[in-house]
Amino acid sequence: MSNKKDNLIQFPTNKIKSKWKPWSPKDLNVIDIDKIDPDLKKEVELSFDQLSYNIDTCDTSFNKIFEYSKYIQKMSHYMVTELDTDNLTWLEAELREIFLKLSEKKVDFD
């Protein structure tokens, strides 16, 4: 009786060679910071600060928007279960306005 099963696919033993080489900290040490033009160095530092600020702002805003939307979803669920048509139609109209403003900004999600 054979130990090898006919329905198993053998995993390839040869390694796939990639043309991309991952960066390591040693690669970053190749750049000599002192030899960079001072104006360029200042510009890079400013852009890094701006990038850091933008990331922090986006993270904070996204977290707030997420919490707002979860609360709205929770409250709309309560409105539906209580058959609160007045507040539910008001909420629908307000969210429609936000949706229209967002679509006017030509935000492309694709």
Backbone as CSV, one residue per row, in Angstrom:
resi,resn,N_x,N_y,N_z,CA_x,CA_y,CA_z,C_x,C_y,C_z
1,MET,0.841,-1.166,0.000,0.000,0.000,0.000,0.894,1.240,0.000
2,SER,0.517,2.227,-0.769,1.314,3.432,-0.927,0.976,4.444,0.170
3,ASN,2.005,5.175,0.659,1.786,6.235,1.643,1.323,7.523,0.974
4,LYS,1.543,7.644,-0.302,1.216,8.848,-1.052,-0.255,8.802,-1.464
5,LYS,-0.962,9.888,-1.248,-2.364,9.931,-1.633,-2.480,10.578,-3.007
6,ASP,-3.364,10.048,-3.838,-3.510,10.520,-5.212,-4.176,11.884,-5.318
7,ASN,-4.983,12.258,-4.352,-5.733,13.502,-4.463,-5.011,14.712,-3.876
8,LEU,-3.785,14.598,-3.446,-3.036,15.712,-2.873,-2.145,16.355,-3.923
9,ILE,-2.085,17.651,-3.887,-1.205,18.396,-4.778,0.082,18.679,-4.030
10,GLN,1.189,18.398,-4.655,2.489,18.631,-4.037,2.789,20.129,-4.019
11,PHE,3.240,20.594,-2.869,3.640,21.995,-2.746,4.951,22.194,-3.507
12,PRO,5.059,23.279,-4.289,6.294,23.469,-5.066,7.505,23.638,-4.154
13,THR,8.584,23.012,-4.512,9.793,23.089,-3.696,10.737,24.184,-4.172
14,ASN,10.586,24.633,-5.417,11.477,25.696,-5.884,10.946,27.052,-5.425
15,LYS,11.847,27.929,-5.075,11.467,29.240,-4.582,11.229,30.186,-5.751
16,ILE,10.206,30.999,-5.605,9.904,31.994,-6.628,10.779,33.208,-6.366
17,LYS,11.484,33.656,-7.386,12.361,34.811,-7.238,11.594,36.074,-7.611
18,SER,11.604,37.016,-6.716,10.928,38.281,-6.960,11.946,39.314,-7.410
19,LYS,11.484,40.221,-8.279,12.389,41.278,-8.723,12.439,42.432,-7.712
20,TRP,11.546,42.417,-6.723,11.510,43.467,-5.718,12.271,43.022,-4.482
21,LYS,13.075,43.941,-3.976,13.846,43.648,-2.776,13.273,44.477,-1.624
22,PRO,12.942,43.852,-0.512,12.406,44.632,0.605,13.470,45.549,1.203
23,TRP,13.018,46.671,1.706,13.931,47.622,2.339,14.234,47.167,3.746
24,SER,15.417,47.529,4.183,15.812,47.240,5.553,16.404,48.516,6.164
25,PRO,16.572,48.564,7.460,17.185,49.752,8.070,18.578,50.052,7.512
26,LYS,19.306,49.029,7.076,20.632,49.282,6.498,20.521,50.130,5.232
27,ASP,19.458,49.926,4.448,19.272,50.708,3.226,19.062,52.184,3.537
28,LEU,18.395,52.465,4.636,18.147,53.856,4.997,19.421,54.555,5.458
29,ASN,20.373,53.808,5.961,21.630,54.408,6.410,22.511,54.831,5.244
30,VAL,22.199,54.392,4.064,22.991,54.762,2.887,22.848,56.251,2.591
31,ILE,21.664,56.806,2.902,21.424,58.230,2.643,22.149,59.046,3.706
32,ASP,23.008,59.922,3.263,23.734,60.789,4.192,22.942,62.088,4.345
33,ILE,22.322,62.263,5.502,21.451,63.411,5.754,22.220,64.728,5.649
34,ASP,23.475,64.736,6.039,24.256,65.973,6.034,24.541,66.481,4.618
35,LYS,24.550,65.596,3.657,24.847,65.998,2.282,23.622,66.482,1.512
36,ILE,22.450,66.393,2.114,21.222,66.843,1.444,21.164,68.365,1.493
37,ASP,20.671,68.950,0.422,20.497,70.396,0.330,19.629,70.883,1.503
38,PRO,20.051,71.930,2.239,19.287,72.381,3.417,17.843,72.772,3.089
39,ASP,17.626,73.368,1.916,16.260,73.746,1.549,15.388,72.510,1.350
40,LEU,15.942,71.509,0.703,15.211,70.265,0.480,14.949,69.559,1.810
41,LYS,15.949,69.601,2.680,15.809,68.972,4.001,14.668,69.630,4.777
42,LYS,14.590,70.957,4.725,13.537,71.689,5.422,12.169,71.363,4.813
43,GLU,12.133,71.250,3.489,10.878,70.933,2.808,10.393,69.531,3.168
44,VAL,11.313,68.586,3.247,10.953,67.217,3.609,10.433,67.173,5.035
45,GLU,11.084,67.899,5.943,10.627,67.923,7.330,9.239,68.542,7.437
46,LEU,8.999,69.629,6.678,7.689,70.264,6.695,6.620,69.331,6.129
47,SER,6.953,68.659,5.041,5.955,67.766,4.458,5.683,66.585,5.381
48,PHE,6.700,66.124,6.107,6.480,65.045,7.064,5.574,65.514,8.194
49,ASP,5.801,66.736,8.696,4.942,67.280,9.745,3.507,67.425,9.251
50,GLN,3.353,67.898,8.011,2.020,68.043,7.438,1.352,66.683,7.262
51,LEU,2.113,65.711,6.812,1.585,64.358,6.646,1.148,63.773,7.987
52,SER,1.958,63.970,8.995,1.627,63.483,10.328,0.347,64.148,10.845
53,TYR,0.245,65.452,10.640,-0.956,66.190,11.050,-2.191,65.678,10.302
54,ASN,-2.051,65.460,8.990,-3.181,64.983,8.187,-3.633,63.597,8.634
55,ILE,-2.691,62.726,8.939,-3.040,61.375,9.389,-3.783,61.436,10.724
56,ASP,-3.277,62.236,11.656,-3.946,62.369,12.953,-5.353,62.930,12.800
57,THR,-5.490,63.952,11.964,-6.797,64.571,11.747,-7.768,63.588,11.107
58,CYS,-7.299,62.854,10.117,-8.165,61.878,9.450,-8.588,60.771,10.400
59,ASP,-7.670,60.276,11.199,-8.006,59.229,12.162,-9.063,59.706,13.154
60,THR,-8.864,60.909,13.679,-9.807,61.457,14.647,-11.176,61.664,14.014
61,SER,-11.198,62.253,12.820,-12.475,62.498,12.141,-13.180,61.199,11.800
62,PHE,-12.433,60.227,11.316,-13.044,58.947,10.968,-13.663,58.290,12.189
63,ASN,-12.963,58.324,13.317,-13.504,57.732,14.547,-14.778,58.437,14.993
64,LYS,-14.798,59.762,14.896,-16.003,60.508,15.272,-17.158,60.186,14.331
65,ILE,-16.884,60.155,13.029,-17.933,59.844,12.052,-18.488,58.448,12.300
66,PHE,-17.609,57.510,12.606,-18.052,56.147,12.892,-18.982,56.132,14.092
67,GLU,-18.615,56.832,15.162,-19.456,56.868,16.363,-20.789,57.559,16.076
68,TYR,-20.764,58.656,15.320,-22.008,59.343,14.957,-22.925,58.415,14.176
69,SER,-22.367,57.728,13.182,-23.204,56.873,12.341,-23.768,55.691,13.124
70,LYS,-22.983,55.129,14.039,-23.497,54.033,14.866,-24.631,54.529,15.772
71,TYR,-24.496,55.734,16.307,-25.551,56.288,17.157,-26.812,56.551,16.337
72,ILE,-26.636,57.113,15.143,-27.790,57.371,14.268,-28.483,56.068,13.919
73,GLN,-27.706,55.050,13.616,-28.286,53.746,13.289,-29.070,53.190,14.483
74,LYS,-28.514,53.316,15.668,-29.183,52.824,16.878,-30.489,53.580,17.117
75,MET,-30.443,54.907,16.991,-31.638,55.705,17.236,-32.700,55.473,16.162
76,SER,-32.268,55.289,14.913,-33.252,55.020,13.864,-33.921,53.666,14.086
77,HIS,-33.179,52.710,14.613,-33.773,51.411,14.950,-34.859,51.589,16.021
78,TYR,-34.561,52.407,17.034,-35.564,52.669,18.070,-36.781,53.370,17.481
79,MET,-36.549,54.299,16.556,-37.662,55.017,15.929,-38.557,54.065,15.131
80,VAL,-37.952,53.120,14.445,-38.729,52.154,13.667,-39.539,51.255,14.589
81,THR,-38.912,50.763,15.652,-39.628,49.851,16.552,-40.745,50.568,17.312
82,GLU,-40.596,51.867,17.537,-41.623,52.647,18.232,-42.618,53.279,17.264
83,LEU,-42.422,53.044,15.943,-43.256,53.645,14.896,-43.302,55.163,15.018
84,ASP,-42.160,55.758,15.302,-42.026,57.213,15.451,-41.809,57.825,14.060
85,THR,-42.883,57.955,13.315,-42.782,58.390,11.919,-42.303,59.828,11.780
86,ASP,-42.677,60.701,12.700,-42.271,62.110,12.600,-40.749,62.254,12.665
87,ASN,-40.150,61.670,13.698,-38.693,61.776,13.843,-37.953,60.985,12.770
88,LEU,-38.520,59.873,12.341,-37.870,59.069,11.311,-37.862,59.792,9.962
89,THR,-38.950,60.445,9.613,-38.957,61.211,8.352,-38.048,62.433,8.459
90,TRP,-37.979,63.043,9.662,-37.052,64.163,9.854,-35.612,63.700,9.664
91,LEU,-35.268,62.565,10.267,-33.913,62.023,10.152,-33.591,61.677,8.697
92,GLU,-34.555,61.092,8.001,-34.342,60.758,6.589,-34.052,62.013,5.775
93,ALA,-34.786,63.093,6.018,-34.577,64.339,5.277,-33.204,64.938,5.580
94,GLU,-32.796,64.900,6.837,-31.494,65.453,7.211,-30.350,64.643,6.588
95,LEU,-30.462,63.334,6.643,-29.422,62.485,6.053,-29.395,62.621,4.530
96,ARG,-30.560,62.841,3.929,-30.604,63.072,2.485,-29.838,64.346,2.128
97,GLU,-29.976,65.395,2.942,-29.236,66.638,2.702,-27.733,66.412,2.790
98,ILE,-27.308,65.647,3.776,-25.878,65.322,3.902,-25.417,64.533,2.689
99,PHE,-26.227,63.573,2.257,-25.893,62.779,1.078,-25.760,63.661,-0.163
100,LEU,-26.690,64.596,-0.343,-26.632,65.487,-1.508,-25.417,66.401,-1.454
101,LYS,-25.083,66.913,-0.282,-23.884,67.754,-0.145,-22.629,66.959,-0.470
102,LEU,-22.595,65.719,-0.035,-21.444,64.866,-0.314,-21.331,64.577,-1.806
103,SER,-22.460,64.349,-2.461,-22.414,64.071,-3.900,-22.071,65.320,-4.698
104,GLU,-22.385,66.514,-4.187,-22.013,67.764,-4.860,-20.508,67.983,-4.823
105,LYS,-19.849,67.457,-3.804,-18.392,67.582,-3.711,-17.686,66.693,-4.719
106,LYS,-18.468,65.913,-5.442,-17.925,65.001,-6.465,-16.958,64.010,-5.843
107,VAL,-17.317,63.468,-4.692,-16.495,62.447,-4.040,-16.710,61.145,-4.794
108,ASP,-15.643,60.595,-5.342,-15.724,59.357,-6.104,-15.230,58.221,-5.227
109,PHE,-16.101,57.287,-4.917,-15.746,56.189,-4.040,-15.205,54.993,-4.789
110,ASP,-15.184,55.046,-6.100,-14.692,53.897,-6.873,-13.259,54.086,-7.296
